[in-house]
């Protein structure tokens, strides 16, 4: 079974700073996908960024980028120029690539607070 | 373009009762997954529906059941409620094709409190 571990329960940074959230996972699969989801206090889960394991290039989405280390099974999220609206719970998630059903396996989350 | 919608937003039940939660997928999506998120935890996969059939199930007892309708909307039913069923129930929709992973889009959730 796959497991996802987020070792930082809480983080806090000042606005405009850069912050990195850690995620490690355990799997014997070779084809899979990794995601970072954001859940603001209003609670709707929003996709931040996704990474396909077969792609060596790290994914980026504006101020959000990942550092994907497949051999180390590490998938960290970097937020540059952090904004107050980035305050949220951040979840790292894993999905096997297979036909049919595809379920997400989530980590425990990191509560990120951006201070003014 | 309507996103994933869920109803109701909040629900209070007592132990032993039964509850039904509803989900309408994002336009164009035909697959619905349900997750349970306990307070302070990451979501846990309950099951997934595609073509009106349960396609995969997580580690949840048979008290949790579901249904998918021809219009792709879905219901989650929980019987014989326990205090431990108190959680945020999230619905996610997607449109996976040919093994290609499609992103799951989440609804706002239903907050269930069992007293």
HADDOCK unambig.tbl for C-alpha pairs under 7 A between the chains (distance, minus, plus):
assign (segid A and resid 43 and name CA) (segid B and resid 108 and name CA) 6.33 0.50 0.50
assign (segid A and resid 44 and name CA) (segid B and resid 106 and name CA) 6.81 0.50 0.50
assign (segid A and resid 44 and name CA) (segid B and resid 107 and name CA) 6.22 0.50 0.50
assign (segid A and resid 44 and name CA) (segid B and resid 108 and name CA) 4.42 0.50 0.50
assign (segid A and resid 45 and name CA) (segid B and resid 106 and name CA) 5.68 0.50 0.50
assign (segid A and resid 46 and name CA) (segid B and resid 106 and name CA) 6.98 0.50 0.50
assign (segid A and resid 97 and name CA) (segid B and resid 99 and name CA) 6.42 0.50 0.50
assign (segid A and resid 97 and name CA) (segid B and resid 101 and name CA) 6.46 0.50 0.50
assign (segid A and resid 98 and name CA) (segid B and resid 99 and name CA) 5.09 0.50 0.50
assign (segid A and resid 99 and name CA) (segid B and resid 98 and name CA) 6.26 0.50 0.50
assign (segid A and resid 99 and name CA) (segid B and resid 99 and name CA) 4.21 0.50 0.50
assign (segid A and resid 100 and name CA) (segid B and resid 99 and name CA) 6.70 0.50 0.50
assign (segid A and resid 101 and name CA) (segid B and resid 48 and name CA) 6.96 0.50 0.50
assign (segid A and resid 101 and name CA) (segid B and resid 55 and name CA) 5.94 0.50 0.50
assign (segid A and resid 101 and name CA) (segid B and resid 56 and name CA) 5.97 0.50 0.50
assign (segid A and resid 103 and name CA) (segid B and resid 45 and name CA) 6.75 0.50 0.50
assign (segid A and resid 104 and name CA) (segid B and resid 45 and name CA) 6.95 0.50 0.50
assign (segid A and resid 106 and name CA) (segid B and resid 42 and name CA) 5.64 0.50 0.50
assign (segid A and resid 106 and name CA) (segid B and resid 43 and name CA) 6.21 0.50 0.50
assign (segid A and resid 107 and name CA) (segid B and resid 42 and name CA) 5.71 0.50 0.50
assign (segid A and resid 108 and name CA) (segid B and resid 41 and name CA) 5.21 0.50 0.50
assign (segid A and resid 108 and name CA) (segid B and resid 42 and name CA) 4.56 0.50 0.50
assign (segid A and resid 109 and name CA) (segid B and resid 41 and name CA) 6.91 0.50 0.50
assign (segid A and resid 109 and name CA) (segid B and resid 42 and name CA) 6.01 0.50 0.50
